[in-house]
Amino acid sequence: MKSSQKILVVRFSSIGDIVLATSPLNTIRSAFPDAKITFLTLEKFSSLLEFHPHIDRLISIPSKMKFRELWSFGGYLKRNGYDLIYDLHNSLRSNIVTFQSRSHVFQLQKPRWKRMMLFYFHENYFDPQFSTRSMYHEYLGSIWNGDHSSIPPTSLRLSDGELKRGKRLISDLGIYENYIAIVPGAAWNQKQWPAFKYIELLNKIDIPSILIGSSKDKICQEIHSGLNNSLDLSGRTNLREALSIVANSRRVIGSDTGLVHAAEALGVDVTMIMGPTSTETGAGWCPCQIQIILRQICGADLVPKMEVYPATEKSNTAWSLLNPTKF
């Protein structure tokens, strides 16, 4: 295939998975430097990928499209005449919109059986080097040579104007450049470090803290109420504003969740507090099954440094092993 062809990359959701999909996107761009790459995602997440240097065209669809609408949209994709399609989602939605295409489709195959064996029977059949980024790469075809050390980091971009607006936003609210961004929310409660431990830690650090999350992240309000110097912006920013606040921060501390992965992709120093989820079930760069990880990513080279606190069960009681003093 010629490098000047048209390529479609598909990943609909969610924030963390889309961020992780920018790693194989980098590999695709390296293999086809002159290709016209289109990225397809959901409308509510599309702003995450604005200004990305490896995307020539960003298209999005509403999350509540019905079957007939998805089928019609699939006809539109067919008429675009893509030479290659990389389906990094393999959902019912992605299968419907790509079904009519005559393009060669490289489709992610999710390790559902292995995850079921791990989750229900505690039998781990995953490769020791498994990660979400490596899983994506396994289904890129011949453009990836199987070398895990060659897998590129994730990447996102903000404009200079967005970074300046982010600084103005928080300075107008009384907090200036030297602050820590806190992203304590998570998809389920067991992935959240308890609010009282954040409070103890952040009051010891004694640096202004900005809490970021959705309006559903009540933990942000709980932490804010116990801090001496903080600003709760949960539910008060759009996605690009949240990214600018993260990008301008001294460090990001938070759960294994989308905005913390976004901070990594923006080159920010990150401390991810990872609960009883593992790499195999979709978590970050956790190397083992059922652990609590204190992970620090060191600036530009994105080299993970880890302290491991083994957990005996998948419950919030395991969080007692990670206290603010150890942190």
C-alpha positions, 0 to 999 in steps of 0.5 A: 500500500502506498503511504499517500492513501486514506486511513480511518481510525475508529475509537468511540470512547471513553477518555482514557481509551481514546488517549491510549489509542493515540499510541497506535495512532502514532505508529500508523502515522510513522508507517504512512507519513503521507496518508490522510488519516481520519479519526472517528469518535463520539461527539462528547469526546471529540474535543480531546483530539483537537490539534492532534498532529497525526490527525488530518480530519476528525469526525464524530457522531452522537452517542445515541444514534439508532441503527438506521442512522448508524447504517446510513453513516456507514454508507457515508464512510463507504463513499469516502473510499478509505484504503485501510480502517483500523477499528480500535473499538470492536463494538456493535456501533463500530461494526455497523458503521464499517460493515458496508466498507470495501476497505481492509479492516484491522479490527481489535479483538478484545481478550474477553475470555482471558479477562473472564478467567482472570476476573472470576477464576483468578487464572491469568493467561495474559502475556506478562507484557500485556497492556492496553497499548500493546493490545491495540498494536497487536491488531495493526497488522504488519506495521508493528513488529511485535517489539514492546519497547517500540510502542510509542507513548500517548500524545495530546495537544493544546494550543498556546491560546488554550494554555493561556486561557487556562492560566487566566481561568484559575488566576481569576479565581485566586490560584496561580501557576504553582498548583497541583491538579487533583483528579480523584473520581473514577468509574467505580468507587473501589478505584477511588482513594478515600477522600479523607486520605487525599485531605491528609496528604494535600494539607501536608503538601501545602500547595494549592490544589485544583480538583477536576472532574464531572458534576457526578464526582462528589468526592471532589466536593468532599475533599475540597471541604477539608482542604486549607487551600483548594479550588473545586472545579468539578462540573465547571469546565469543559474538556479542553479547559480541564486539559489546560488546567492539567497541562499548566499544573505542577503535578497531577494526582489521581485515580486510574481515570481518563484525565490522568491518562490525558495528563501523561499524554500532555507530558505532565508529571503524574502520580496515579493511585491505582486500586484493585484493577489490573492491566489485564482488565483495562487499568494503567501500566500495572504489571501484576494482578490485584495490586495497589500501585503508586505510580510516578511518570517522570516528565518528558521520557514517560518512564514509569517508576512504581512502588507496589503495595500488594492487596489481598482482595478487591475491596476498599479495605486494601486502600489501608495499605497506602496511607499519606505517609507512604505516599 
